[in-house]
Structure formats: structure tokens, C-alpha cells
Amino acid sequence: MADAKQHKFDRLVTPWRDDLYRYAVWLCRDRALADDIVQETMLRAYRALDGLNDEVSVKTWLLTIVRREHARVYERKRFETRDIDELTGADAALIAVEDDSDVEDIRCAIMRLDSDYREPLVLQVVMGFTTEEIAAVMNLKQGAVLTRLHRARKKLLALVDPELGATGGRR
């Protein structure tokens, strides 16, 4: 029985580990903490695997666990906060991989968005989620996700190109 459960875990959960890690890094902006969150997520997923009835929704299920684990970290601990304007070069590595100034500007602007707007945008653009999947992960109605995505894009445009943002994207 344990072999069957391990096989199911390896087949359904393990392939998502890298995506879970990327999402955890986006949530907490700390690679070591993201490792811890993913480790706990994998453990919880293994324990709850027998309760997973819909194998098609495993990605959404796992990301929901990551989100909850991330929230649990902040329920238990108080972390030192840092002003985004004081990020160091090492912190920038969490935001950008390339040395492209346009990409860097967009990533910095995304990080300046309020988490209510940043998170659905990252789930859609980075993780490739549909609005239905985002709604399930964030425990929102699909209409609320669409509204947040629309507002996130408008706010992002205003941050990246204030002139274009003021015209609503029209030149």
C-alpha cells in the first residue's frame, strides 16, 4: 500500500516541485524560506494524498497548500520588514534573472504592486494559470480575479509608463 501511495505521489506531486518553489519565492521573496514552504507542502500533500479525488486539479490543490503554508509562517513569526527601495543586488536576483533593464523595470514594478494585485498577475503570467484556477487558489470568485487582473495591469502600466498609464494605454 505504501508503494502505491509513493508511486501516486511521484506521478502527481513531484513533477510540480519546481513550480511550487517558484511560486513560494514569489510569495515570500526568500529562497531559504521558499525551500521550507515547499518541503512542508510536499509533506502535507503526501499525508493528504488519499483524500485527493480529482487528479486533474492537483496543480491548484498544491498551490493552495503553498499559499496556506506561506500564511502559516506569518501567523507564527514576525519578520523584519524591508523597504523595497532598499533592495540590494542580492535581493534583485530574486526578482530578475536577466540583465535587461526593461525586464528589470517591469519586475520591480510588479513587486511594487499591492499583493492583492501582484499575486493573481504572477499566477497568470508566470505560472500560466487560468482565471478559474487563480480563483480556486486565492479562494475568490472568478469575477473578482478578472477585476484584480484588470486593475493590476492598469497599475503596472502606470508604474512602468506613467504617460501611457494616464491615457489608459492609448496613445
Secondary structure as GFF3:
##gff-version 3
##sequence-region A 1 171
A	DSSP	alpha_helix	2	12	.	.	.	ID=ss1
A	DSSP	three_ten_helix	14	16	.	.	.	ID=ss2
A	DSSP	alpha_helix	17	28	.	.	.	ID=ss3
A	DSSP	alpha_helix	31	48	.	.	.	ID=ss4
A	DSSP	three_ten_helix	49	51	.	.	.	ID=ss5
A	DSSP	three_ten_helix	55	57	.	.	.	ID=ss6
A	DSSP	alpha_helix	58	76	.	.	.	ID=ss7
A	DSSP	three_ten_helix	84	86	.	.	.	ID=ss8
A	DSSP	alpha_helix	89	95	.	.	.	ID=ss9
A	DSSP	alpha_helix	101	112	.	.	.	ID=ss10
A	DSSP	alpha_helix	115	125	.	.	.	ID=ss11
A	DSSP	alpha_helix	131	138	.	.	.	ID=ss12
A	DSSP	alpha_helix	142	160	.	.	.	ID=ss13
A	DSSP	alpha_helix	162	166	.	.	.	ID=ss14
###
